[in-house]
Amino acid sequence: MDDIEAGRARWQARYDAASKPDREFRTLSGLPVDPVYGPAAPDSRFERIGWPGEFPYTRGLHATGYRGKPWTIRQFAGFGNARQTNERYKMILGAGGGGLSVAFDMPTLMGRDSDDPRSLGEVGHCGVAVDSAIDMDVLFAGIPLGEVTTSMTISGPAVPIFCMYVVAAERQGVPLRRLNGTLQTDIFKEYIAQKEWLFAPEPHLRLIGDLMEFCAREVPAYKPLSVSGYHIREAGSTAAQELAYTLADGFAYVELGLSRGLDVDVFAPGLSFFFDAHIDFFEEIAKFRAARRIWARWLRDRYGARTPKAQWLRFHTQTAGVSLTAQQPDNNIVRTAVEALAAVLGGTQSLHTNALDEVLALPSAKAAEIALRTQQVIMEETEVVNVADPLGGSWYVEALTDRLEAEAEAVFATILDKGQGDMTSGILRGIEDGWFMAEIAEAAFAYQRQLEKGEKRVVGVNCHTGSLEQPLEILRVSHEVEAEQRRVLADRRAGRDQRAVDAALAGLVAAARTEQNMIEPMLAAARAEATLGEICDALRAEWGTYTEPPRF
């Protein structure tokens, strides 16, 4: 008990230093609520649990929990052209959203321009089309980039998209040091799960390393790399696989930063994570708690991080798109609420809630508002923000947390064995020999068999299928959007200084042939209004493309 009381005293000192006691916290019935709870008697498990804001951060990064600062409501949105998406962003911010998260269309995700023949029929349909820095100007028109945090979910062409974002900020007169947000940039998960890459892994890792260096020096508040488990889970992995593969990718990016001579205590706080919140309520909570604990321990013990911020695992969460059903889509509101609550009880830093109609199309305005209100009801009405890690000490939650941690550690050992003790080499070997893909495919197949046998029950799909539902009115992106985007792009090409574009692209290729950091040459190309496709094609011509090895 002496150790427990000493820990409580340390927590209390941090809480008092950070808290603003402007109101009392009570239950709906008026019962007073403490900011944290711990054991009233000696408990052998407590050393692994600890207090919020204390290594290994199982119970959260901050002593105050959400009393000090609630999670950021960051709704993922993008469709059609930049003007249409700008209108949706203003609606989200006006309705109380705290940050923006940009969804790009498939041509943009693949580094293609809207007038590329391979873009036909895809422009603006699963996100917003961005062809050049002018699109970024329009996308954020009237939205001060120095005041709003912006997340951009893109990996293959993430670096040129970031450069266009920086140019848009420059044109708004925003100093780079004031930019705050997150760029996904995680190329490993593309090879593992989502399959949206441009080049072989090595050139991508070079660009990521260049971006890490540039942001550490010029844009210190910006997080240049969000390691994504979301797409791994959506591809069919288990919770343990999502946890392990995502953190292993993160460790490899730490090794990349160290190989560039960067100080882990400086660059590690610029890494963030992006997880899926699936429908198994307690498993997801345990997954998030295990993730914080594993990351803190590995960063301290293996990679030498000394400061708390370098050991913190910060993460964004999105509710599980793969859990949504086309049958009885109104049930998706309930699924999303349950998943969002799991993310909050797991201690997420920001959250996106899926809309009920996303299984059929991009969200309608009404569905997007319901998704936003879901978060606001959790934040404002449920009182779950009153207590840090309210499930801490639960026998079930703690047992699940330990089990997921152990399963993840077993996966790390396998990857390290593949890489002969090096995490990056092990991941590259696992990508090349198809190991990750095979493991995820096996998990997805096992789950599908359970559904078909009725061992896993999904309301409206294989049980409780009767319904009074009416057909949904879904958002449809007009094909005129593509025609207009192509016309606008043609006008831009005709109106720009082509010699300046050619010179900037030549300078980018020249930099690619040396060890020069490529961010400044890429910024020059973006300022000259080189298009995304032109920048990516110049690098494809230099570095080649990548074909996934067949596996049978």
RACORWO-V983861 format. One record per residue. N is the residue number from 1. RES is the residue in one letter. PHI is phi in whole degrees, -180 to 180 (999 if undefined). PSI is psi in whole degrees, 0 to 359 (none if undefined). OMEGA is omega in degrees with one decimal (999 if undefined). Layout:
{{N,RES,PHI,PSI,OMEGA} {N,RES,PHI,PSI,OMEGA}}
This chain:
{{1,M,999,332,177.6} {2,D,-61,318,178.6} {3,D,-64,319,179.5} {4,I,-64,315,-179.8} {5,E,-67,324,176.7} {6,A,-65,318,177.1} {7,G,-63,318,178.0} {8,R,-62,321,179.2} {9,A,-65,320,176.7} {10,R,-63,316,178.3} {11,W,-61,316,-176.6} {12,Q,-61,322,179.2} {13,A,-65,317,178.0} {14,R,-67,320,180.0} {15,Y,-63,313,-178.9} {16,D,-62,324,-178.8} {17,A,-71,332,-173.6} {18,A,-104,339,-170.3} {19,S,-85,157,174.6} {20,K,-122,92,-173.3} {21,P,-73,67,-176.8} {22,D,-90,353,177.2} {23,R,-158,161,174.7} {24,E,-88,149,178.6} {25,F,-107,124,-177.9} {26,R,-138,160,172.5} {27,T,-72,172,178.8} {28,L,-59,329,179.8} {29,S,-87,359,174.7} {30,G,99,5,178.7} {31,L,-75,135,179.1} {32,P,-67,146,-176.1} {33,V,-125,127,175.1} {34,D,-75,156,-179.9} {35,P,-72,340,177.3} {36,V,-157,156,178.2} {37,Y,-128,147,177.9} {38,G,-141,183,-176.0} {39,P,-71,144,176.1} {40,A,-91,352,179.5} {41,A,-140,163,179.4} {42,P,-54,139,-176.7} {43,D,-143,117,-174.7} {44,S,-66,338,-178.0} {45,R,-80,346,-166.1} {46,F,-68,335,179.0} {47,E,-60,326,179.6} {48,R,-82,348,-177.9} {49,I,-101,304,176.0} {50,G,69,203,-176.3} {51,W,-117,152,176.5} {52,P,-58,140,179.4} {53,G,82,10,-176.0} {54,E,-128,139,177.1} {55,F,-51,134,9.9} {56,P,-96,23,172.5} {57,Y,65,26,175.4} {58,T,-56,322,-173.2} {59,R,-97,10,176.8} {60,G,123,161,-175.2} {61,L,-81,333,-170.3} {62,H,-120,140,-179.8} {63,A,-60,330,-175.2} {64,T,-86,353,-174.0} {65,G,57,218,179.7} {66,Y,-82,355,173.1} {67,R,-62,323,-178.4} {68,G,-75,317,-179.7} {69,K,-158,121,177.8} {70,P,-71,166,176.2} {71,W,-64,157,176.6} {72,T,-83,128,173.7} {73,I,-82,107,-173.3} {74,R,-124,94,-175.9} {75,Q,-84,131,-179.3} {76,F,-79,123,-177.5} {77,A,-154,151,176.9} {78,G,167,129,175.3} {79,F,-164,157,176.4} {80,G,63,225,-179.7} {81,N,-101,178,-175.1} {82,A,-64,324,179.9} {83,R,-64,315,-179.6} {84,Q,-64,319,-180.0} {85,T,-69,323,175.6} {86,N,-57,320,178.2} {87,E,-65,319,177.9} {88,R,-65,320,178.7} {89,Y,-61,317,179.6} {90,K,-65,326,175.3} {91,M,-65,315,-179.4} {92,I,-63,313,-179.9} {93,L,-65,320,179.8} {94,G,-67,333,-180.0} {95,A,-89,3,175.2} {96,G,111,4,175.5} {97,G,-64,144,-176.0} {98,G,-101,352,-179.2} {99,G,-163,164,-177.7} {100,L,-111,149,176.1} {101,S,-137,118,-169.4} {102,V,-91,126,170.9} {103,A,-100,129,-179.5} {104,F,-105,154,177.7} {105,D,-75,170,-174.1} {106,M,-63,317,176.7} {107,P,-57,318,179.4} {108,T,-64,316,179.7} {109,L,-60,332,-179.0} {110,M,-99,8,178.1} {111,G,70,34,179.7} {112,R,-115,147,175.1} {113,D,-79,162,-178.3} {114,S,-67,338,178.9} {115,D,-97,8,174.1} {116,D,-69,136,178.9} {117,P,-55,330,-179.7} {118,R,-76,352,178.9} {119,S,-91,354,-173.2} {120,L,-56,126,177.4} {121,G,84,358,-176.6} {122,E,-115,353,-173.3} {123,V,-69,121,175.3} {124,G,78,7,-171.3} {125,H,-89,325,178.1} {126,C,-114,11,179.8} {127,G,171,189,-175.9} {128,V,-88,143,176.6} {129,A,-85,126,176.2} {130,V,-127,113,-178.8} {131,D,-104,331,-178.5} {132,S,-156,179,-177.6} {133,A,-62,333,178.1} {134,I,-63,323,176.2} {135,D,-62,323,176.1} {136,M,-66,322,176.1} {137,D,-57,313,-177.8} {138,V,-70,320,-177.6} {139,L,-58,323,-176.9} {140,F,-112,21,178.0} {141,A,-61,130,179.8} {142,G,76,6,178.7} {143,I,-118,106,-175.1} {144,P,-68,113,-174.4} {145,L,-70,344,175.6} {146,G,-81,354,-175.6} {147,E,-120,341,-177.0} {148,V,-113,132,174.5} {149,T,-81,138,-175.7} {150,T,-129,127,174.8} {151,S,-105,137,179.0} {152,M,-123,118,-175.4} {153,T,-93,89,-179.0} {154,I,-160,143,-175.7} {155,S,-125,304,-176.7} {156,G,-53,300,177.7} {157,P,-97,31,-175.2} {158,A,-60,320,-174.2} {159,V,-68,312,175.5} {160,P,-63,326,176.2} {161,I,-64,319,175.9} {162,F,-60,318,-179.8} {163,C,-63,321,176.6} {164,M,-66,323,175.8} {165,Y,-63,317,177.9} {166,V,-62,318,178.9} {167,V,-63,319,177.3} {168,A,-62,321,177.7} {169,A,-66,318,177.4} {170,E,-59,318,-179.0} {171,R,-69,336,172.7} {172,Q,-82,352,-177.5} {173,G,81,22,-178.2} {174,V,-91,123,175.6} {175,P,-62,142,-176.4} {176,L,-60,329,-177.4} {177,R,-68,347,178.5} {178,R,-94,351,-179.7} {179,L,-71,133,179.5} {180,N,-138,132,-179.4} {181,G,167,197,-174.8} {182,T,-142,138,173.3} {183,L,-116,134,-175.4} {184,Q,-65,296,169.8} {185,T,64,355,-171.6} {186,D,-76,98,-176.0} {187,I,-82,335,179.7} {188,F,-60,317,-177.9} {189,K,-68,340,175.6} {190,E,-69,314,178.2} {191,Y,-68,327,-177.9} {192,I,-77,320,-167.7} {193,A,-137,308,-165.8} {194,Q,-89,335,171.2} {195,K,70,34,177.4} {196,E,-118,76,178.4} {197,W,-114,168,176.6} {198,L,-113,317,-173.0} {199,F,-127,184,169.2} {200,A,-67,163,-176.1} {201,P,-57,320,-172.7} {202,E,-61,313,177.0} {203,P,-62,323,176.6} {204,H,-61,316,179.9} {205,L,-65,326,176.0} {206,R,-61,313,-179.9} {207,L,-63,321,179.1} {208,I,-64,317,177.5} {209,G,-62,319,177.1} {210,D,-61,318,-179.4} {211,L,-66,319,178.3} {212,M,-60,316,178.6} {213,E,-62,314,-176.7} {214,F,-63,314,-177.2} {215,C,-68,321,177.7} {216,A,-60,327,-176.8} {217,R,-90,319,-168.9} {218,E,-111,331,-174.4} {219,V,-131,66,-167.2} {220,P,-65,335,-179.3} {221,A,-83,347,-175.0} {222,Y,-87,142,179.3} {223,K,-102,106,-170.9} {224,P,-81,358,-174.2} {225,L,-150,117,175.9} {226,S,-114,108,-175.3} {227,V,-76,123,-165.6} {228,S,-109,117,169.0} {229,G,-94,346,-175.1} {230,Y,-56,312,-175.1} {231,H,-73,332,174.6} {232,I,-65,316,178.9} {233,R,-68,319,-179.5} {234,E,-65,335,177.6} {235,A,-76,351,175.4} {236,G,120,7,-178.8} {237,S,-70,165,170.1} {238,T,-80,171,176.4} {239,A,-62,319,-179.3} {240,A,-66,321,177.3} {241,Q,-66,316,177.2} {242,E,-57,312,-179.7} {243,L,-59,310,-173.4} {244,A,-71,312,-177.4} {245,Y,-65,322,-178.6} {246,T,-67,312,-179.4} {247,L,-68,325,176.0} {248,A,-61,317,175.1} {249,D,-59,318,179.1} {250,G,-62,318,177.5} {251,F,-61,322,179.4} {252,A,-65,323,177.5} {253,Y,-70,328,172.3} {254,V,-62,316,177.5} {255,E,-62,325,176.2} {256,L,-63,314,178.4} {257,G,-61,318,179.2} {258,L,-65,324,179.6} {259,S,-67,338,176.3} {260,R,-86,1,-179.7} {261,G,81,13,-180.0} {262,L,-79,150,178.0} {263,D,-80,122,-177.0} {264,V,-59,328,178.8} {265,D,-72,345,177.9} {266,V,-95,315,-173.3} {267,F,-92,333,-177.5} {268,A,-61,324,175.8} {269,P,-63,345,177.2} {270,G,-86,359,174.9} {271,L,-92,136,173.6} {272,S,-133,174,-175.6} {273,F,-130,159,-176.7} {274,F,-137,111,-176.0} {275,F,-115,159,173.5} {276,D,-89,141,169.1} {277,A,-111,104,-175.2} {278,H,-91,187,-167.6} {279,I,-86,342,177.7} {280,D,-78,98,-165.9} {281,F,-53,304,-173.6} {282,F,-74,327,178.2} {283,E,-63,321,-179.7} {284,E,-68,318,176.9} {285,I,-59,314,179.8} {286,A,-64,322,179.6} {287,K,-60,315,-178.5} {288,F,-66,320,-179.0} {289,R,-67,318,178.3} {290,A,-64,322,-178.9} {291,A,-60,315,179.5} {292,R,-62,318,-175.5} {293,R,-68,315,179.7} {294,I,-63,312,-176.3} {295,W,-61,314,-178.6} {296,A,-61,316,-177.3} {297,R,-67,315,-179.8} {298,W,-66,319,-179.9} {299,L,-63,320,-180.0} {300,R,-74,310,-168.3} {301,D,-85,328,-177.5} {302,R,-99,322,-172.6} {303,Y,-109,2,168.9} {304,G,78,19,178.0} {305,A,-68,130,-175.7} {306,R,-105,329,-174.8} {307,T,-90,149,177.9} {308,P,-56,318,-177.1} {309,K,-64,330,177.7} {310,A,-75,341,179.2} {311,Q,-95,348,-177.1} {312,W,-73,136,168.7} {313,L,-99,106,176.2} {314,R,-95,138,-177.9} {315,F,-146,148,170.3} {316,H,-100,149,179.6} {317,T,-128,143,170.1} {318,Q,-125,136,177.0} {319,T,-63,159,-166.2} {320,A,-78,110,175.1} {321,G,-62,325,-176.8} {322,V,-71,345,178.2} {323,S,-85,347,-178.8} {324,L,-75,150,-178.5} {325,T,-124,144,174.6} {326,A,-72,330,175.5} {327,Q,-75,137,-179.9} {328,Q,45,61,-172.0} {329,P,-63,339,177.0} {330,D,-63,335,176.0} {331,N,-62,338,-179.5} {332,N,-65,335,176.4} {333,I,-62,317,-179.8} {334,V,-67,314,179.1} {335,R,-57,314,-178.2} {336,T,-63,321,179.7} {337,A,-64,317,179.0} {338,V,-63,315,-179.2} {339,E,-66,321,178.3} {340,A,-65,320,178.5} {341,L,-64,323,176.2} {342,A,-62,318,178.9} {343,A,-62,319,-179.4} {344,V,-68,314,179.2} {345,L,-68,339,174.2} {346,G,-85,352,172.8} {347,G,92,32,-179.6} {348,T,-64,152,176.5} {349,Q,-90,334,175.1} {350,S,-152,161,-169.3} {351,L,-150,137,168.4} {352,H,-117,132,176.3} {353,T,-106,129,-179.4} {354,N,-70,154,178.7} {355,A,-91,155,-174.4} {356,L,-63,335,-174.8} {357,D,-103,9,-176.0} {358,E,-68,341,176.7} {359,V,-71,343,-177.9} {360,L,-108,327,-174.4} {361,A,-168,178,170.2} {362,L,-62,149,-173.7} {363,P,-62,139,168.7} {364,S,-73,166,179.9} {365,A,-62,320,-179.7} {366,K,-66,314,-180.0} {367,A,-64,322,178.1} {368,A,-64,322,179.1} {369,E,-67,320,177.0} {370,I,-61,318,179.0} {371,A,-61,318,177.8} {372,L,-64,314,-179.6} {373,R,-63,331,176.9} {374,T,-58,313,177.6} {375,Q,-64,319,-176.2} {376,Q,-68,326,174.9} {377,V,-64,316,177.9} {378,I,-61,316,-175.7} {379,M,-71,319,-169.9} {380,E,-97,337,-170.5} {381,E,-115,330,-171.1} {382,T,-81,343,-178.2} {383,E,66,16,177.3} {384,V,-70,346,179.4} {385,V,-78,353,-172.8} {386,N,-74,334,-171.7} {387,V,-128,133,176.3} {388,A,-74,130,177.4} {389,D,46,63,-174.7} {390,P,-64,342,178.8} {391,L,-94,0,178.3} {392,G,-58,131,-178.2} {393,G,95,349,174.1} {394,S,-62,129,-178.7} {395,W,-58,319,-178.4} {396,Y,-68,310,-177.4} {397,V,-63,318,-178.9} {398,E,-68,322,177.7} {399,A,-66,319,177.0} {400,L,-65,319,178.8} {401,T,-60,313,178.8} {402,D,-63,318,-177.6} {403,R,-65,316,179.0} {404,L,-65,323,176.9} {405,E,-63,316,-179.6} {406,A,-65,318,178.8} {407,E,-65,321,177.8} {408,A,-64,318,179.8} {409,E,-62,325,177.5} {410,A,-65,322,177.3} {411,V,-67,318,177.8} {412,F,-58,319,-179.5} {413,A,-62,321,178.3} {414,T,-65,316,-178.8} {415,I,-66,317,178.5} {416,L,-62,324,177.8} {417,D,-65,320,177.3} {418,K,-63,324,-177.6} {419,G,-96,12,-179.5} {420,Q,53,46,176.2} {421,G,95,357,-177.7} {422,D,-115,124,-176.0} {423,M,-66,317,-179.1} {424,T,-61,313,179.4} {425,S,-63,323,179.4} {426,G,-66,321,177.5} {427,I,-66,314,179.0} {428,L,-61,321,177.7} {429,R,-66,319,179.3} {430,G,-65,326,175.6} {431,I,-69,313,-174.6} {432,E,-65,321,-177.7} {433,D,-93,5,174.3} {434,G,77,15,-176.2} {435,W,-64,312,-179.7} {436,F,-59,312,-177.7} {437,M,-60,317,-179.2} {438,A,-66,319,179.7} {439,E,-65,317,179.6} {440,I,-68,319,179.5} {441,A,-61,320,179.5} {442,E,-65,318,178.7} {443,A,-65,318,179.4} {444,A,-64,320,179.4} {445,F,-66,318,179.2} {446,A,-62,318,179.3} {447,Y,-66,318,-179.9} {448,Q,-62,321,177.6} {449,R,-63,321,178.0} {450,Q,-64,321,176.4} {451,L,-63,313,-175.9} {452,E,-67,329,178.0} {453,K,-84,353,-177.4} {454,G,80,9,177.7} {455,E,-72,329,169.9} {456,K,-107,128,-174.7} {457,R,-108,131,178.5} {458,V,-124,117,-175.1} {459,V,-62,129,-179.7} {460,G,90,349,-178.7} {461,V,-111,300,178.3} {462,N,-123,12,171.0} {463,C,-159,156,179.3} {464,H,50,54,-171.5} {465,T,-88,348,176.8} {466,G,-70,143,-174.0} {467,S,-158,153,173.7} {468,L,-105,17,-172.8} {469,E,-62,150,175.7} {470,Q,-106,154,178.8} {471,P,-57,139,178.8} {472,L,-81,144,167.8} {473,E,-91,113,-175.0} {474,I,-108,159,179.3} {475,L,-74,129,176.8} {476,R,-122,128,179.0} {477,V,-86,121,-177.2} {478,S,-66,144,175.3} {479,H,-66,345,176.5} {480,E,-65,333,176.7} {481,V,-58,314,179.8} {482,E,-65,316,-179.7} {483,A,-62,318,179.7} {484,E,-66,318,-179.8} {485,Q,-62,321,178.9} {486,R,-67,321,178.4} {487,R,-65,315,-179.7} {488,V,-62,318,-179.6} {489,L,-64,320,177.4} {490,A,-62,319,178.6} {491,D,-64,321,179.0} {492,R,-65,316,179.2} {493,R,-60,320,-178.2} {494,A,-70,332,-174.0} {495,G,-96,355,-175.7} {496,R,-92,170,176.8} {497,D,-85,99,-173.3} {498,Q,-65,327,179.3} {499,R,-65,322,177.4} {500,A,-66,321,177.6} {501,V,-63,312,-178.8} {502,D,-61,319,-179.8} {503,A,-66,319,179.8} {504,A,-65,318,178.8} {505,L,-67,322,176.7} {506,A,-64,320,177.7} {507,G,-65,325,177.6} {508,L,-66,315,179.4} {509,V,-65,321,178.1} {510,A,-61,319,178.4} {511,A,-66,324,179.7} {512,A,-63,336,-178.2} {513,R,-88,0,178.0} {514,T,-123,189,175.6} {515,E,-98,13,-179.9} {516,Q,-63,144,172.3} {517,N,-65,130,-170.1} {518,M,-92,0,-175.5} {519,I,-70,315,-179.5} {520,E,-63,313,175.7} {521,P,-60,326,178.6} {522,M,-72,323,173.8} {523,L,-61,319,178.7} {524,A,-62,320,178.0} {525,A,-66,319,178.7} {526,A,-66,319,178.6} {527,R,-64,330,179.2} {528,A,-81,0,-178.8} {529,E,70,29,165.9} {530,A,-63,143,-177.6} {531,T,-84,165,178.0} {532,L,-59,316,-180.0} {533,G,-63,321,179.7} {534,E,-66,318,179.1} {535,I,-65,312,-177.5} {536,C,-68,322,179.3} {537,D,-66,324,177.4} {538,A,-61,321,179.8} {539,L,-78,327,174.3} {540,R,-62,319,179.5} {541,A,-64,328,-178.6} {542,E,-82,317,-171.4} {543,W,-103,344,-175.3} {544,G,83,176,178.9} {545,T,-111,179,-175.7} {546,Y,-126,135,174.6} {547,T,-117,128,-178.5} {548,E,-66,134,178.7} {549,P,-63,137,178.3} {550,P,-68,146,177.0} {551,R,-140,131,-176.3} {552,F,-122,none,999}}
